[in-house]
Amino acid sequence: MSNFLEKAWRYFVVTTFVLSIAATSVCLNLVYSQTPQWQDYMQGRFLYTFTLQYSSALEAFTRSLQDYQTAMTVKDDPFRGRPSLEMAELALHFKALAEMKMGTEGKMKDALVDLNQALALTVKEELDLAELDGRLAPALRAKIEKDRLDDQVNVEILQNNKPKLAKGQGKGKGKPDDGEGEKSDDPAKPGGNSAGKPTREEL
């Protein structure tokens, strides 16, 4: 009887150990899995920042935005994170900057369109909806609203420097109600200057 109990106990210990390893692996995968939106966005940032390949960066940011739209039309995947509104807004921002770096009149017009899309993406109603369905963490809301001011300033800079581009574009979507305050320079915090957005002077 003791032999049987000893074998049963060993079997229980081994099984529990194996299941624990499996559960840990699944948890790590859930924590560190990278969505296609994230992968394409980071590729765009690398191409824009380190290689100065603006045309290729533009393609990567465009793919990231397509990934965002696709993720919003499919069922939630437990092995993938939710689509990120913050990342979509940043992709539009850097897409516009890449187009401005390319410098042609056509690309400048595209940049103005992208910045206006970023403004439309971050109006109060869109932020409320994104927060409700998990595309925006509540802790990031204030930072997104401050980032929106940068996009608004960039629209105004483009319109002032290129009066022809301003025709039919309007002046953006207005400032958020609580957009006052300085942007954080803490690199540990996403969005804002830490996410790589230039200031008015740097643009």
C-alpha positions as CSV (number, residue, x, y, z in Angstrom):
1,M,0.0,0.0,0.0
2,S,2.8,2.4,0.9
3,N,4.5,1.6,-2.5
4,F,1.3,2.6,-4.3
5,L,0.9,5.8,-2.4
6,E,4.5,6.7,-3.0
7,K,4.2,6.1,-6.8
8,A,0.9,8.1,-6.8
9,W,2.5,11.0,-5.0
10,R,5.5,11.0,-7.4
11,Y,3.1,11.0,-10.4
12,F,1.2,13.9,-8.9
13,V,4.3,15.9,-8.3
14,V,5.7,15.3,-11.8
15,T,2.3,16.1,-13.4
16,T,1.9,19.3,-11.4
17,F,5.4,20.4,-12.3
18,V,4.8,19.8,-16.1
19,L,1.5,21.7,-15.9
20,S,3.1,24.6,-14.1
21,I,5.8,24.9,-16.8
22,A,3.1,24.8,-19.5
23,A,1.0,27.4,-17.7
24,T,4.1,29.7,-17.3
25,S,4.9,29.4,-21.0
26,V,1.4,30.3,-22.0
27,C,1.4,33.3,-19.6
28,L,4.8,34.5,-20.9
29,N,3.5,34.2,-24.5
30,L,0.4,36.3,-23.6
31,V,2.5,39.0,-21.9
32,Y,5.2,39.3,-24.5
33,S,3.3,38.5,-27.8
34,Q,3.6,41.2,-30.4
35,T,0.7,42.2,-32.6
36,P,1.2,42.8,-36.3
37,Q,0.3,46.4,-35.6
38,W,3.1,46.7,-33.1
39,Q,5.6,44.9,-35.4
40,D,4.9,47.1,-38.4
41,Y,4.9,50.3,-36.3
42,M,8.3,49.5,-34.8
43,Q,9.7,48.6,-38.2
44,G,8.5,52.0,-39.4
45,R,10.1,53.8,-36.4
46,F,13.4,52.0,-37.1
47,L,13.4,52.9,-40.8
48,Y,12.4,56.5,-40.0
49,T,14.8,57.1,-37.1
50,F,17.9,55.1,-37.9
51,T,18.1,54.4,-41.6
52,L,16.3,57.6,-42.9
53,Q,14.5,55.4,-45.4
54,Y,11.4,57.5,-45.4
55,S,9.7,55.7,-48.3
56,S,10.1,52.3,-46.6
57,A,9.1,53.8,-43.3
58,L,5.9,55.2,-44.9
59,E,5.0,51.7,-46.2
60,A,5.6,50.2,-42.7
61,F,3.4,52.8,-41.0
62,T,0.7,52.3,-43.6
63,R,0.8,48.5,-42.9
64,S,0.5,49.2,-39.2
65,L,-2.6,51.3,-39.8
66,Q,-4.1,48.5,-41.9
67,D,-3.3,46.0,-39.1
68,Y,-5.2,48.3,-36.7
69,Q,-8.3,48.3,-39.0
70,T,-8.1,44.6,-39.6
71,A,-7.8,43.8,-35.9
72,M,-10.9,45.9,-35.2
73,T,-13.0,43.7,-37.6
74,V,-12.0,40.3,-36.3
75,K,-12.8,38.5,-33.0
76,D,-10.5,38.9,-30.1
77,D,-7.5,36.6,-30.2
78,P,-6.5,35.5,-26.6
79,F,-3.0,35.0,-27.9
80,R,-2.7,38.6,-29.3
81,G,-3.2,42.0,-27.7
82,R,-6.0,44.4,-28.5
83,P,-5.5,46.9,-31.3
84,S,-4.0,50.1,-30.0
85,L,-5.6,53.5,-30.8
86,E,-2.5,55.2,-29.4
87,M,-0.2,53.3,-31.8
88,A,-2.6,54.1,-34.7
89,E,-2.4,57.8,-33.9
90,L,1.4,57.7,-33.6
91,A,1.6,55.8,-36.9
92,L,-0.4,58.6,-38.6
93,H,1.9,61.2,-37.0
94,F,5.1,59.5,-38.2
95,K,3.6,58.7,-41.5
96,A,3.0,62.4,-42.0
97,L,6.5,63.3,-40.8
98,A,8.0,60.8,-43.3
99,E,5.9,62.4,-46.1
100,M,7.1,65.8,-45.1
101,K,10.7,64.6,-45.1
102,M,10.2,63.4,-48.7
103,G,9.3,67.0,-49.5
104,T,7.3,66.8,-52.7
105,E,4.1,68.8,-53.0
106,G,2.1,65.6,-53.3
107,K,3.6,64.2,-50.1
108,M,3.0,67.4,-48.3
109,K,-0.7,67.2,-49.2
110,D,-0.7,63.5,-48.0
111,A,0.9,64.6,-44.7
112,L,-1.9,67.2,-44.1
113,V,-4.5,64.5,-44.7
114,D,-2.8,62.1,-42.3
115,L,-2.5,64.7,-39.6
116,N,-6.2,65.5,-39.9
117,Q,-7.0,61.8,-39.7
118,A,-5.0,61.6,-36.5
119,L,-7.1,64.5,-35.1
120,A,-10.3,62.8,-36.2
121,L,-9.1,59.6,-34.5
122,T,-8.6,61.4,-31.1
123,V,-11.8,63.4,-30.7
124,K,-13.5,62.8,-27.4
125,E,-16.2,60.4,-28.8
126,E,-13.5,58.2,-30.4
127,L,-11.4,58.1,-27.2
128,D,-14.5,57.2,-25.1
129,L,-15.3,54.3,-27.5
130,A,-11.7,53.1,-27.6
131,E,-11.5,53.2,-23.8
132,L,-14.7,51.2,-23.6
133,D,-13.7,48.4,-25.9
134,G,-10.1,48.1,-24.7
135,R,-8.2,49.9,-27.5
136,L,-7.0,52.6,-25.1
137,A,-5.8,52.2,-21.5
138,P,-7.5,54.8,-19.3
139,A,-4.1,55.7,-17.9
140,L,-3.0,56.8,-21.4
141,R,-6.0,59.0,-22.1
142,A,-4.5,62.3,-20.8
143,K,-1.3,61.7,-22.8
144,I,-3.2,61.0,-26.0
145,E,-5.1,64.2,-25.5
146,K,-1.9,66.1,-25.1
147,D,-0.3,64.3,-28.1
148,R,-3.3,65.6,-30.1
149,L,-2.2,69.1,-29.6
150,D,1.1,68.3,-31.4
151,D,-0.8,67.0,-34.4
152,Q,-2.9,70.2,-34.3
153,V,0.2,72.4,-34.2
154,N,1.8,70.4,-37.1
155,V,-1.4,71.0,-39.2
156,E,-1.2,74.7,-38.6
157,I,2.5,74.7,-39.5
158,L,1.8,72.9,-42.7
159,Q,-1.0,75.3,-43.5
160,N,1.0,78.4,-42.8
161,N,4.0,77.2,-44.8
162,K,2.0,75.8,-47.6
163,P,-1.1,78.0,-48.1
164,K,-2.3,76.0,-51.1
165,L,-2.4,72.8,-49.0
166,A,-4.8,74.5,-46.5
167,K,-7.6,74.8,-49.1
168,G,-10.4,72.4,-48.2
169,Q,-8.5,71.0,-45.2
170,G,-10.0,73.2,-42.4
171,K,-8.1,73.9,-39.3
172,G,-8.2,70.5,-37.6
173,K,-10.8,69.3,-35.1
174,G,-10.3,71.7,-32.2
175,K,-8.4,71.3,-28.9
176,P,-9.4,68.8,-26.3
177,D,-11.0,70.2,-23.2
178,D,-8.2,69.1,-20.9
179,G,-5.2,69.4,-23.2
180,E,-3.3,71.9,-21.0
181,G,0.0,71.0,-19.4
182,E,3.5,70.1,-20.4
183,K,4.4,66.8,-22.2
184,S,6.4,64.2,-20.3
185,D,10.0,63.6,-21.3
186,D,10.0,60.3,-19.3
187,P,11.1,57.6,-21.8
188,A,9.4,55.0,-19.7
189,K,6.0,56.5,-20.6
190,P,4.5,55.8,-24.0
191,G,3.2,58.6,-26.2
192,G,4.2,62.3,-26.1
193,N,7.8,63.1,-26.4
194,S,8.8,59.7,-25.1
195,A,7.1,58.1,-28.1
196,G,9.3,60.1,-30.4
197,K,7.1,63.1,-31.3
198,P,9.0,66.3,-32.1
199,T,8.2,69.6,-30.5
200,R,7.0,72.6,-32.5
201,E,10.6,73.8,-32.7
202,E,12.0,70.4,-33.8
203,L,9.5,70.0,-36.6
